[in-house]
Amino acid sequence: MTKFRNYTPHEIILNDGRSFPSEGVARVSARFTSFNEDGVCRQKFGDVEGLPEPEKGVKLIVSAMVLSASDRDDLVAPATGHPDTVRNEKGHIVSVPGFVGK
């Protein structure tokens, strides 16, 4: 069975009750252009930081932004847009049904 390690800043809880406490935080570096006359700039993403080396049988839980910025095949993100995502009365995510990967 695959082992999951969480590199988001908060605990991830699945609908089946499994939970994954944060073990660190992966981030994507970013650069910004100057603002144009309309007050709009562009953002360019760089390298992913804060992840351990790949390990056989281990998937790393990261944010969707980190997942999309990386070409690693050991990364997954919480399936927050899935219709089975559980939200509280304020609309905050309580749990997700699983993960998305590349």
N, C-alpha and C positions, 0 to 999 in steps of 0.2 A: 504494500500500500504506500502511496505517495505521502511524504511528510511535508507539511506546510510550515513556513516560517514567515512571520509578519514584519514587513519593513514599511508600514504606514505608521502615522503618529498615534493611532488609537486602536483599541481592541476590535477585532473583526469577529462577529457572531454570525454563524450560519443558522438557517431556519431549523435544522435538525438538532440544534443545541450545542454543537461544537463551537469552541471559541479559540481565538488565537491572539494572545497578548502581543503587544508591540515589542520587538527585539531591537529596533533601530529605525531610522528614517532615511529612506532613499529619496533623493531630490534630483531635479534636472536643472542644470545651470541655464541661465538665460541672459541674453544681451538685448538692449533696447536701442533703437535708432533715436535720433532727435525728433521732437514733436514738429509736425508740419503746421502750416498756418491755421488749420482747422482743429489743432490740439490733438492730433492722432499720431501715434508712433507705431513702429513695428517691433515685434518681439521675435527673436531668433533663439531657438533652443540649442543647447550644447550637450555636454556629456552628462550621463547619469552618475551620481555620486552616492556613496553610502551603502553599497551592496557588497556582501562577501563574494568570494569566488564561487562559481557553480559547483554543486555537489550532487553526485548521482543519487537519484531517488528523492530529491528535495526540490520543491517549488517555492519560490519566494513571492509573497503577497506584496504588491506595490500599488500605488495609485494608477489610475487610468493614464495619466499624463506620463508617468515613468514608463509604463508598459508601451505606450505608443512611441516614445523617444528611444527605446532600446531595441536592439536586434537579438537580444538573448532569448532563447527558447525555454528558459526555466522560470520565467516570470508570469504571473497571473494577477488580475485585478478583481476586486469584488464586483459582482454582477448587479450593480446598483440600479441599472435601468430595466432590469428584468421585471415582468409583471408580477412575479411572486415575491418581490421585495416587500418586507414588512415595515410599515411606518407607524409612528405613534400619532396621537391626536394633533400634534403640532406639525406633522409631516416629516419629522426627522427619522432617518433610517434606524431601525432597531436590529434587523437581521436581513441577510441576503440568502438566496437559495443556493449559491455556489459562486464560482469564479469564471472569468472569461480569460482566454489566452490568445495567442497568435497562431 
